[in-house]
Amino acid sequence: MTVRVVLADDQPLVRSGLRVLMADHPDLEVVGEAATGAEAVQLVKEVSPDVVVMDIRMPGMDGIEATRRITTGPAVTRVLVLTTFDEDDNVYGALRAGASGFVVKDMALDDILAAIRVVAAGDALIAPSVTRRLIADFVGRPTAAPERSPRPIEGLTEREWEVLALVGQGRSNSEIAGDLFITVATAKSHVSRLFTKLGARDRVQLVITAYEVGLAKPPR
């Protein structure tokens, strides 16, 4: 399956570098480029990509507002945000806006491509370790309350509650399988049902839900 990607960055050199790199990977296809957040939102409406690689700092509409508009729209498009970990407020703003993942601009290009694939598959961020660190810090902030109401939590089985709690800890499917003594395929099936029952777009939203309902707690 080919992952269709829109590149949104106000620096042509960044977009060009990613486009050239993806040309050597047949499973990734650049279907559009945007220099502003507004252009990115419009492109998503026109081409319905799987993933938008989104810069935060762009003229006019920034990447956070563009992410919010894309993830609340009808298209099933995930957003991978380009950021640096010293820009914490931007990261948290993008997470609240519905971003599915984060990559650091100075990381290896191959790692950025791997992150695009991870986000396209509906997984959380880049790795479970990043999930634990970033989201735990996010939910522990007084200003980090979600801008929407918590998702309905009724109708989950006992096993699904257990899986949701482990997802909230940033556990991968293989780690969940090991913790609960089930197969990886069964763990993946439980996570898929959580997506459906909770109306979650990806694992990041499941993690946030786990914190919202008290299944996971930020570290002291």
C-alpha positions in Angstrom: 0.0 0.0 0.0 1.3 3.5 -0.9 1.2 6.2 1.7 0.1 9.4 0.1 1.9 12.4 1.7 1.5 16.2 1.7 4.5 18.2 2.7 3.7 21.5 4.5 6.7 23.7 5.3 7.5 27.3 4.4 11.1 26.3 3.6 11.3 25.0 0.0 14.6 23.3 0.7 13.0 21.2 3.4 10.1 20.2 1.1 12.5 19.5 -1.7 14.8 17.3 0.4 11.9 15.2 1.7 10.4 14.9 -1.8 13.8 13.7 -3.3 14.2 11.2 -0.5 10.7 9.8 -0.9 11.2 9.3 -4.6 13.5 6.4 -3.8 10.8 4.7 -1.7 7.9 3.3 -3.8 5.6 3.0 -0.7 5.7 6.8 -0.1 4.2 9.2 -2.6 4.2 13.0 -2.3 0.9 14.2 -3.6 1.2 17.9 -2.8 3.3 20.7 -1.2 2.2 23.6 0.9 4.1 26.7 2.2 1.4 27.8 4.6 -1.1 26.2 6.9 -4.0 27.5 4.8 -2.5 25.9 1.7 -2.1 22.6 3.7 -5.8 22.6 4.7 -6.9 23.3 1.2 -4.7 20.5 -0.2 -6.1 18.0 2.2 -9.6 18.9 0.9 -8.4 18.4 -2.7 -6.2 15.3 -2.5 -7.2 13.5 0.8 -3.6 12.4 1.7 -2.9 9.7 4.3 -0.4 11.9 6.2 0.5 15.6 6.3 4.1 16.3 7.4 3.4 19.7 9.1 5.8 22.4 10.1 4.6 24.4 13.1 6.0 27.8 12.3 4.6 29.0 9.0 3.3 32.5 7.9 -0.4 33.2 8.3 -2.1 30.2 9.6 0.4 28.2 11.6 0.8 24.4 11.7 -1.2 24.1 15.0 -4.3 25.7 13.6 -3.9 23.9 10.3 -3.7 20.6 12.2 -6.8 21.4 14.1 -8.8 22.1 10.9 -7.5 19.0 9.2 -8.1 16.6 12.1 -11.7 17.9 12.7 -12.6 17.7 9.0 -14.2 14.8 7.1 -11.0 13.5 5.6 -9.2 10.7 7.4 -5.8 12.3 7.3 -3.2 12.1 10.1 -0.7 14.8 10.9 3.0 14.3 11.6 4.4 17.5 13.1 7.9 18.7 12.5 9.3 20.2 15.7 12.1 20.4 18.2 11.8 19.1 21.7 12.8 22.5 23.2 9.6 24.0 21.7 7.4 22.3 24.4 4.5 24.7 24.1 4.3 24.0 20.4 4.3 20.3 20.9 1.5 20.4 23.4 -0.5 22.7 21.2 -0.2 20.4 18.3 -1.2 17.4 20.4 -4.3 19.2 21.6 -5.0 20.1 18.0 -5.0 16.4 17.0 -1.5 15.6 15.7 -0.7 11.9 15.6 3.0 12.1 15.8 6.1 14.3 16.2 9.5 14.3 14.5 12.6 16.4 15.2 13.8 18.4 12.2 17.4 17.5 12.7 16.9 13.7 13.0 18.0 11.4 10.2 15.9 11.6 7.1 15.3 7.8 7.1 13.9 8.1 10.6 11.5 10.8 9.4 10.3 8.4 6.7 9.9 5.7 9.2 7.8 8.0 11.4 5.5 8.8 8.4 4.9 5.1 8.0 4.2 4.7 11.7 1.7 7.5 11.7 0.0 6.3 8.5 -0.5 2.9 10.2 -2.3 4.6 13.1 0.5 4.0 15.7 1.5 6.5 18.4 4.2 9.1 17.8 7.5 7.4 16.9 8.1 4.9 19.7 6.5 3.9 22.9 9.3 5.6 24.9 8.5 8.9 23.2 4.8 8.4 24.0 5.5 7.8 27.7 7.7 10.9 28.0 5.8 13.4 25.9 2.2 12.6 26.7 2.8 12.0 30.4 4.3 15.5 30.6 1.5 16.9 28.5 -1.4 15.6 30.7 0.5 16.6 33.8 0.3 20.3 32.9 -2.6 22.3 34.4 -3.0 24.1 31.1 -3.2 20.9 29.1 -6.8 20.0 29.7 -8.4 18.8 26.5 -10.3 21.3 24.5 -13.1 18.7 23.8 -15.2 16.7 26.2 -13.8 13.2 27.2 -15.0 10.4 24.8 -17.8 8.2 26.1 -16.3 5.2 27.9 -19.3 3.0 28.3 -19.5 -0.5 26.7 -15.9 -1.6 27.1 -15.1 -5.2 28.2 -12.9 -5.8 31.2 -10.1 -6.8 28.8 -10.5 -3.6 26.7 -10.2 -1.6 30.0 -6.9 -3.4 30.6 -5.7 -2.8 27.1 -6.7 0.9 27.3 -4.7 1.3 30.5 -1.6 -0.2 28.9 -2.0 2.0 25.8 -2.1 4.9 28.2 1.3 3.9 29.5 2.7 4.0 26.0 2.9 0.2 25.6 3.2 -1.2 22.1 1.0 -4.0 20.8 3.8 -6.5 21.5 4.3 -5.2 25.0 0.6 -5.4 25.7 0.6 -9.0 24.4 3.4 -9.8 26.8 1.8 -8.1 29.8 -1.6 -9.8 29.3 -0.2 -13.2 28.0 -2.1 -12.9 24.7 -0.9 -13.0 21.1 0.2 -9.8 19.3 -2.7 -10.3 16.8 -5.2 -10.4 19.7 -3.7 -7.3 21.3 -3.9 -5.5 17.9 -7.6 -6.6 17.6 -8.4 -5.2 21.1 -6.7 -1.9 20.2 -8.7 -1.8 16.9 -12.0 -2.2 18.8 -11.0 0.6 21.1 -10.5 2.9 18.1 -14.1 2.0 17.0 -15.8 2.2 20.4 -14.1 5.4 21.5 -14.1 7.2 18.2 -10.4 7.6 18.4 -8.3 8.4 15.2 -5.1 6.8 16.5 -3.2 5.7 19.6 -2.3 9.2 20.7 -6.1 9.8 21.2 -6.4 6.5 23.1 -3.6 7.6 25.4 -5.2 10.9 26.1 -8.5 9.2 26.8 -6.8 6.8 29.2 -5.5 9.9 31.1 -8.9 11.6 31.0 -10.7 8.7 32.6 -8.0 8.1 35.2 -6.6 4.8 33.8 -3.1 6.4 33.5 -1.4 8.9 35.8 1.4 11.3 34.9 4.7 10.5 36.8 5.4 12.8 39.8 
